[in-house]
Amino acid sequence: MPDGSSIRSLIARGTLFTVFQLAAAHADVLQGRFAAARVVKPNLIRRLKLVTAAGEPLSHAARHLLATARREMARLIAERKWPSG
């Protein structure tokens, strides 16, 4: 099975088409390596969940990581680099 860089190379050459989240391919689209089109029918929905273990206290590092992830996702959504729905 090809690794991620091999798959990206096949996509860039037009040998392979796939469905990516825009966030995963945004740099490639901006640099002209990939072309992107929104899938409208069917409407594709994805949900991202940040979860932690129930009953386990979070370390300072884990709380910081969760806060950073939430902030980055909100920024990417606001900049339309990660469409929210």
Number of C-alpha atoms within 10 A of each C-alpha: 5 8 7 9 9 11 16 19 14 14 16 17 12 12 9 11 14 8 10 10 14 17 16 11 17 17 13 16 15 11 9 11 16 18 15 16 7 10 9 7 6 6 8 9 7 8 6 5 6 7 7 11 7 7 6 7 10 13 9 8 9 12 12 12 12 15 11 12 13 12 12 12 16 14 13 14 15 12 10 12 17 17 13 13 9
